[in-house]
């Protein structure tokens, strides 16, 4: 397993990160523990969670993912072997905390809750799950300011609170998630001018079906050492081929939950079919091809994979050993040029 530097920090994270958002909904506690055992045994040292997980989020299950991680850490004693990441929920989740947002008091409360559930004294990477301001994220391409939806908390207040938690030793580093180029620039500016904790990563969607990160954020990732932690690298499983020709596998996320519409269009299916054909032509597992492409991008620090069973997990982790040849890469680029970003 290759390990990559997290931002400008001293931490080295595996290029494959274990995603956890199915734990507590599609996966039981025992299954979550088995996934962590397997990942660590296969040299994955980077696990990513969030206070709102599992997904889809609901009050009855909120926090179970971190809780399962905590019971595993207490049982195994593997804390020092791992880089643990979690995230604070922003607006719209008042069942987590009243008036949930990125104010200083909310951040402190969120960190304390995550530490308690994860049964640890510190979190290596603490991320702001999405902006509190009204901007274009979660699949919105065009920026349109919506005053009614804006609940902006000053970035300075948010970053100052994070910096105090770093100084207290409760978190080691700060990252962003679902952020825009303007947001990244502002966090960097405030950190520089105020001497506060500098962001080290950004967790945004990135896959063969959604390469919008390349447009305005890849240069930040490269020049400022704010590397991408790529989520949804399989486009919610679409790129594995399991939903091919309208299939609805029992227990699969898009079979169980109708709320996930980001990858449900005819254009998504059509473009996916072209990528699946490339994998077939070159004798590759389609999931591994899609994951290997993401992991190979120079602005990617780690590729966040997820699974609901150990067979899927093994396939996804093994993608770390796959190097795509020039013919495969050229074929992928040809599809992308013809139909860029069908699932932004």
ChimeraX attribute file (.defattr): number of C-alpha atoms within 10 A of each C-alpha:
attribute: neighborCount
match mode: 1-to-1
recipient: residues
	/A:1	15
	/A:2	13
	/A:3	17
	/A:4	16
	/A:5	17
	/A:6	22
	/A:7	23
	/A:8	14
	/A:9	12
	/A:10	8
	/A:11	14
	/A:12	16
	/A:13	22
	/A:14	23
	/A:15	25
	/A:16	31
	/A:17	26
	/A:18	27
	/A:19	22
	/A:20	27
	/A:21	25
	/A:22	20
	/A:23	29
	/A:24	23
	/A:25	18
	/A:26	19
	/A:27	19
	/A:28	16
	/A:29	18
	/A:30	11
	/A:31	17
	/A:32	24
	/A:33	21
	/A:34	14
	/A:35	24
	/A:36	20
	/A:37	15
	/A:38	16
	/A:39	21
	/A:40	16
	/A:41	10
	/A:42	13
	/A:43	16
	/A:44	24
	/A:45	23
	/A:46	26
	/A:47	23
	/A:48	21
	/A:49	25
	/A:50	26
	/A:51	24
	/A:52	26
	/A:53	24
	/A:54	23
	/A:55	19
	/A:56	16
	/A:57	15
	/A:58	15
	/A:59	11
	/A:60	9
	/A:61	16
	/A:62	21
	/A:63	24
	/A:64	24
	/A:65	28
	/A:66	29
	/A:67	21
	/A:68	23
	/A:69	24
	/A:70	21
	/A:71	16
	/A:72	22
	/A:73	19
	/A:74	14
	/A:75	10
	/A:76	11
	/A:77	10
	/A:78	12
	/A:79	16
	/A:80	9
	/A:81	12
	/A:82	16
	/A:83	19
	/A:84	24
	/A:85	23
	/A:86	26
	/A:87	26
	/A:88	26
	/A:89	26
	/A:90	24
	/A:91	21
	/A:92	14
	/A:93	16
	/A:94	13
	/A:95	13
	/A:96	17
	/A:97	15
	/A:98	11
	/A:99	15
	/A:100	20
	/A:101	26
	/A:102	29
	/A:103	21
	/A:104	19
	/A:105	12
	/A:106	20
	/A:107	23
	/A:108	17
	/A:109	12
	/A:110	21
	/A:111	22
	/A:112	15
	/A:113	16
	/A:114	24
	/A:115	19
	/A:116	15
	/A:117	19
	/A:118	26
	/A:119	19
	/A:120	16
	/A:121	13
	/A:122	23
	/A:123	22
	/A:124	19
	/A:125	22
	/A:126	28
	/A:127	25
	/A:128	26
	/A:129	24
	/A:130	23
	/A:131	25
	/A:132	22
	/A:133	21
	/A:134	16
	/A:135	22
	/A:136	16
	/A:137	18
	/A:138	13
	/A:139	13
	/A:140	10
	/A:141	11
	/A:142	9
	/A:143	11
	/A:144	10
	/A:145	12
	/A:146	10
	/A:147	10
	/A:148	7
	/A:149	12
	/A:150	14
	/A:151	18
	/A:152	16
	/A:153	15
	/A:154	14
	/A:155	19
	/A:156	18
	/A:157	15
	/A:158	19
	/A:159	25
	/A:160	20
	/A:161	21
	/A:162	28
	/A:163	21
	/A:164	16
	/A:165	21
	/A:166	20
	/A:167	12
	/A:168	11
	/A:169	14
	/A:170	20
	/A:171	23
	/A:172	20
	/A:173	25
	/A:174	24
	/A:175	27
	/A:176	26
	/A:177	23
	/A:178	18
	/A:179	21
	/A:180	21
	/A:181	14
	/A:182	12
	/A:183	16
	/A:184	21
	/A:185	14
	/A:186	14
	/A:187	20
	/A:188	18
	/A:189	15
	/A:190	18
	/A:191	19
	/A:192	12
	/A:193	8
	/A:194	11
	/A:195	11
	/A:196	20
	/A:197	24
	/A:198	22
	/A:199	24
	/A:200	23
	/A:201	28
	/A:202	28
	/A:203	25
	/A:204	23
	/A:205	25
	/A:206	26
	/A:207	25
	/A:208	25
	/A:209	27
	/A:210	21
	/A:211	18
	/A:212	20
	/A:213	21
	/A:214	14
	/A:215	9
	/A:216	12
	/A:217	22
	/A:218	21
	/A:219	16
	/A:220	18
	/A:221	23
	/A:222	15
	/A:223	10
	/A:224	17
	/A:225	19
	/A:226	28
	/A:227	29
	/A:228	31
	/A:229	26
	/A:230	26
	/A:231	23
	/A:232	20
	/A:233	27
	/A:234	27
	/A:235	21
	/A:236	17
	/A:237	18
	/A:238	23
	/A:239	27
	/A:240	22
	/A:241	18
	/A:242	15
	/A:243	17
	/A:244	16
	/A:245	10
	/A:246	9
	/A:247	11
	/A:248	14
	/A:249	13
	/A:250	9
	/A:251	11
	/A:252	16
	/A:253	19
	/A:254	20
	/A:255	13
	/A:256	13
	/A:257	12
	/A:258	9
	/A:259	9
	/A:260	13
	/A:261	10
	/A:262	14
	/A:263	20
	/A:264	14
	/A:265	11
	/A:266	10
	/A:267	14
	/A:268	19
	/A:269	20
	/A:270	14
	/A:271	21
	/A:272	25
	/A:273	17
	/A:274	15
	/A:275	24
	/A:276	21
	/A:277	14
	/A:278	20
	/A:279	20
	/A:280	12
	/A:281	10
	/A:282	14
	/A:283	10
	/A:284	17
	/A:285	16
	/A:286	23
	/A:287	22
	/A:288	24
	/A:289	29
	/A:290	26
	/A:291	28
	/A:292	23
	/A:293	19
	/A:294	23
	/A:295	25
	/A:296	17
	/A:297	14
	/A:298	12
	/A:299	23
	/A:300	23
	/A:301	30
	/A:302	29
	/A:303	30
	/A:304	27
	/A:305	22
	/A:306	23
	/A:307	23
	/A:308	20
	/A:309	14
	/A:310	15
	/A:311	9
	/A:312	15
	/A:313	17
	/A:314	15
	/A:315	14
	/A:316	25
	/A:317	25
	/A:318	16
	/A:319	19
	/A:320	19
	/A:321	11
	/A:322	15
	/A:323	14
	/A:324	17
	/A:325	9
	/A:326	9
	/A:327	11
	/A:328	19
	/A:329	13
	/A:330	12
	/A:331	16
	/A:332	19
	/A:333	14
	/A:334	12
	/A:335	16
	/A:336	19
	/A:337	10
	/A:338	9
	/A:339	14
	/A:340	17
	/A:341	18
	/A:342	21
	/A:343	21
	/A:344	19
